[in-house]
Amino acid sequence: MTDRMFARLRPDELDELAEASYRRRRREDLARTFSSTRNPAPAPRRPLFLLATGAVAAVAAGAVVVSTGVLSGTPAGDTPPVAASSTPGSTTGGTGASPATRIDARSFLLAAAATALREPAATGDYWYVRQRTTHPTSHLPEEFWTEARKLQLQEQAEVDRTGAEDDELVAINEKYNKKLENLRKSIQPDGPPYRAYIVESEERWRPKRIGGTYRVKSSDREVVFPSPQDEAKWKEEGSPKLAEDKPKSVDDNLPRPLSIPNMDITMQNVGDLPTSKKALAGRLRAQFAKLPDPHKEFDLYLWQTTVDLMTAPTTPGTRAAIFRILADQPGITSHGEVEDATGRAGVGLAVESDDGYEFQLVVDEDTAELLEYSVAEKDEDTVRVTFEEFGWTDKLGRRPQR
């Protein structure tokens, strides 16, 4: 599942490989949607940040799994396992409320559904999202990149030979993703010798009309280390470059689905999704049944889809329906009141995968808006995507008018 890929986000250069492949074949958003939270997670359950970059990118995931409490939403009053200052812009302190105070997950989700229905419907020419992402990065030797490029060419050749589309593309990518992960393990069996993160802000404008300009604009990009020891080890290794240079702004007009697990949902039809719990659940179940992963878990697919729909221009009725569907799912727990990376208060909701990863959403109690999405292994986040603003705008490059 893409959740696992996202949870194991890879070094930055993989994004460049994936983007090159994507632009060559000019197909649906296959490459972009397997990404980092660049949105985003994530995007394994990626939030909009899951609009990432690609087949090759998503796979080196296993190469950079790291754990640090810097990234996790912290229950109010709890002491974070790592100092908040380790990650610029991260706020993990509390409001002083007792961590024992919990909010029942089902009750909160049903209340959020009612809140979502009260929000006014809106429209525009471009759907805007601004997010702040922290994800792991590491340096891999040239030996890895040489072999990775060979695998990418093999994948491209198979796609061209078979004329694969949609779900077939997902299956081909998963096969090559496994090959890439095995390659990384053979070259770096013990994982990276130090921990490092890329922290960046990103703005996206997604056009409502087919053929409209899609824009991604990045800023405030930097590499940070969670501890002095990690930075010292990096210097011992010769201070290798951990973040590849990339354009500050990229425009194109390629068509894109909402996400890899939901290839049939686009900017053109996302506003037409069912608004009843039964109808929306039926559609999502049917889509889930088509996914190729033999070990797929519906609760994780639903979790990621929640992120996709909550960060897209869905109607108030659809957002309410997704909350009601979640309320009926077993295994969702509440972390009570938490803070996102900007210090905004919300309710933390979490679900765990079979292989030990925890996926958490932070939802605003007053507006039912998604504030943050994170992926954690053994109670420590590896990826954190904070949604600072989203909404409709009528002009490319302009933020929504409040």
Salt bridges, closest charged atoms under 4 A:
ASP3 OD2 - ARG45 NH1 1.21
ASP12 OD2 - ARG221 NH2 2.17
GLU13 OE2 - ARG149 NH2 2.86
ASP15 OD1 - ARG10 NH2 3.14
ASP15 OD2 - ARG38 NH1 2.51
GLU19 OE2 - ARG23 NE 3.08
GLU19 OE2 - ARG32 NH2 2.54
ASP29 OD1 - ARG256 NE 3.72
ASP125 OD1 - ARG209 NH1 3.97
GLU142 OE2 - ARG149 NH1 3.35
GLU147 OE2 - LYS150 NZ 3.36
GLU158 OE2 - LYS175 NZ 2.97
GLU165 OE2 - ARG27 NH1 2.60
GLU181 OE2 - LYS185 NZ 3.53
GLU200 OE2 - HIS135 NE2 3.99
GLU200 OE1 - ARG221 NE 3.18
GLU200 OE1 - LYS246 NZ 3.17
GLU202 OE2 - ARG38 NE 3.83
GLU202 OE1 - ARG204 NE 2.73
ASP230 OD2 - ARG195 NH2 3.31
GLU236 OE1 - LYS233 NZ 3.72
GLU237 OE2 - LYS233 NZ 3.75
ASP245 OD2 - LYS241 NZ 3.14
ASP251 OD1 - ARG215 NE 2.85
ASP252 OD2 - ARG23 NH2 3.58
ASP252 OD2 - ARG32 NH2 3.32
ASP252 OD2 - ARG256 NH2 2.80
ASP264 OD2 - ARG283 NH2 3.47
ASP293 OD2 - ARG4 NH1 3.76
GLU297 OE2 - ARG4 NH2 2.39
ASP308 OD2 - ARG46 NH2 3.26
ASP328 OD1 - ARG106 NH1 3.00
ASP328 OD2 - LYS277 NZ 2.78
ASP340 OD2 - ARG344 NE 2.57
ASP355 OD2 - ARG4 NE 3.04
ASP355 OD2 - ARG8 NH2 3.14
GLU358 OE2 - HIS335 NE2 3.51
GLU372 OE2 - ARG384 NE 2.84
GLU388 OE1 - ARG130 NE 3.02
GLU389 OE1 - ARG130 NH1 2.71
GLU389 OE1 - ARG399 NH2 2.84
GLU389 OE2 - ARG402 NE 3.88
